[in-house]
Amino acid sequence: MADELISFENTVAVLKQLAEDVKAGYIEQLTRNDHVTRYGKDRLIDTITAQVTVGEKAFTASLKMNHYWKYLEEGIQPAGKFGNPGWKSFPFILQWVEIKPVIPRPDSNGRIPKPKQLAYLITRKRNEVGDPGTHGFETAREAILPMYYERIKDAFVKDIGNYLHTVFRW
């Protein structure tokens, strides 16, 4: 019966705003780190959605996005956290070279590599040294979250006050 009376609309509203602000901050970080392609489907910034889940014991503000965000965030080995995909990544890097305006530099003989050659060179380099990741999501979250601690607490207290007012008819 109590579940039917209590509404956490203020808390959910603040958490939705928090999720949207983290989303905007993360998109800013992706742009700053040049992780935005201009063309193509499934661009990471186009797949990011903010959501709030109300469970029985907890509220969760989160972002949903394409799975490869974690590789940008944490990097690949040997410099990053995740296992290096090796040469399996070549087709994806080739696709990235073709849709992102990557400007190749001439080699020592003045030759400019074709897209497949450039993708090969990038894949080889990533296989050798990995990628440390940019930690853009962590940066955005850590910058925005402290601004919401007090707002979340106030919204929760207000929701509980509204519930008590309804139950005791003050």
C-alpha positions in Angstrom: 0.0 0.0 0.0 2.8 2.4 0.8 4.3 1.8 -2.7 1.2 3.2 -4.2 1.2 6.3 -2.1 4.9 7.4 -2.5 6.1 9.0 -5.6 9.7 9.9 -6.2 9.0 12.3 -9.0 11.4 15.0 -7.7 14.2 12.5 -7.2 13.7 11.0 -10.7 13.6 14.4 -12.3 16.9 15.4 -10.7 18.5 12.0 -11.7 17.2 12.5 -15.3 18.9 15.9 -15.4 22.1 14.4 -14.0 22.1 11.7 -16.6 21.5 14.3 -19.4 24.3 16.5 -18.1 26.8 13.6 -17.9 25.7 12.7 -21.5 26.4 16.2 -22.7 29.8 16.3 -20.8 30.8 13.0 -22.3 29.9 14.1 -25.8 32.0 17.2 -25.2 34.9 14.9 -24.1 34.5 12.7 -27.2 34.6 15.9 -29.4 37.6 17.2 -27.5 39.5 13.9 -28.0 38.5 13.8 -31.7 36.4 10.6 -31.2 33.6 11.8 -33.5 33.2 10.8 -37.1 31.3 13.0 -39.4 29.7 10.2 -41.4 28.6 6.7 -41.1 26.1 4.7 -39.1 26.3 3.8 -35.4 28.3 6.9 -34.5 28.9 6.7 -30.8 27.5 10.1 -30.0 24.3 9.2 -31.8 23.8 6.1 -29.7 24.1 7.7 -26.3 20.8 7.8 -24.3 20.3 8.8 -20.7 18.0 6.8 -18.6 16.8 6.5 -15.0 15.7 3.2 -13.4 13.7 3.0 -10.2 14.2 -0.3 -8.5 12.9 -1.7 -5.3 15.9 -0.5 -3.3 17.8 1.9 -5.5 17.6 4.5 -8.2 20.1 4.3 -11.1 21.0 7.1 -13.5 22.9 5.6 -16.5 23.9 6.0 -20.1 23.4 3.4 -22.8 25.6 3.5 -25.8 27.4 1.3 -28.3 29.7 -1.2 -26.7 32.9 0.2 -28.1 32.8 3.2 -25.7 34.7 1.1 -23.2 37.7 0.7 -25.6 37.9 4.5 -26.0 37.6 4.9 -22.3 40.0 2.3 -21.0 42.1 1.6 -24.0 43.6 -1.6 -25.3 46.6 -3.5 -24.2 49.6 -3.2 -23.7 48.8 0.4 -22.7 45.2 0.0 -21.7 42.8 -2.3 -19.8 41.2 -4.5 -22.5 42.7 -7.2 -24.6 44.1 -6.1 -27.9 41.9 -7.5 -30.8 45.0 -7.7 -33.0 44.4 -8.0 -36.7 40.7 -8.6 -36.2 40.3 -4.8 -35.9 41.7 -4.2 -39.4 38.2 -4.1 -41.1 36.9 -1.7 -38.5 39.9 0.6 -38.7 39.6 0.6 -42.5 36.0 1.6 -42.2 37.0 4.3 -39.7 39.7 5.6 -42.1 37.1 5.7 -44.9 34.4 7.7 -43.0 36.6 9.9 -40.8 38.6 12.5 -42.6 42.1 11.0 -41.8 44.7 13.0 -43.6 47.6 10.7 -44.4 51.1 12.0 -44.4 53.6 11.2 -47.2 56.2 8.6 -46.3 60.0 9.3 -46.7 59.7 8.8 -50.5 56.8 11.3 -50.7 54.2 8.6 -51.4 50.7 9.0 -49.8 49.2 5.8 -48.5 45.9 4.6 -49.8 43.1 3.9 -47.3 43.9 0.2 -47.0 47.6 0.9 -46.5 46.8 3.6 -43.9 44.4 1.2 -42.1 47.2 -1.4 -42.1 49.7 1.0 -40.6 47.3 2.1 -37.9 46.4 -1.5 -37.0 50.0 -2.5 -36.9 50.8 0.4 -34.6 47.9 -0.4 -32.3 49.0 -4.0 -32.2 52.5 -3.0 -31.1 51.8 -0.3 -28.5 48.1 -0.5 -27.8 46.0 2.5 -26.8 45.9 4.1 -23.3 42.3 5.3 -23.6 41.1 8.8 -23.0 38.9 8.4 -19.9 36.4 11.0 -21.2 33.4 9.4 -19.5 35.1 9.3 -16.1 36.2 13.0 -16.6 32.7 14.1 -17.4 31.1 12.1 -14.6 33.6 13.3 -12.0 33.1 16.9 -13.1 29.3 16.9 -12.9 28.4 14.4 -10.1 29.5 16.7 -7.2 27.1 19.4 -8.4 24.2 17.0 -7.9 24.8 15.5 -4.4 22.8 18.3 -2.6 20.2 18.4 -5.3 19.5 14.7 -5.1 19.3 14.8 -1.3 16.9 17.8 -1.4 14.7 16.1 -4.0 14.6 12.9 -2.0 13.7 14.8 1.2 11.0 16.6 -0.6 9.5 13.3 -2.0 9.5 11.8 1.5 7.9 14.9 2.9 5.2 14.7 0.2 4.6 11.1 1.2 4.4 11.9 4.9 2.0 14.7 4.1 -0.2 12.3 2.1 -0.2 9.6 4.8 -0.8 11.8 7.8 -2.9 14.4 5.9 -1.0 17.4 7.5 
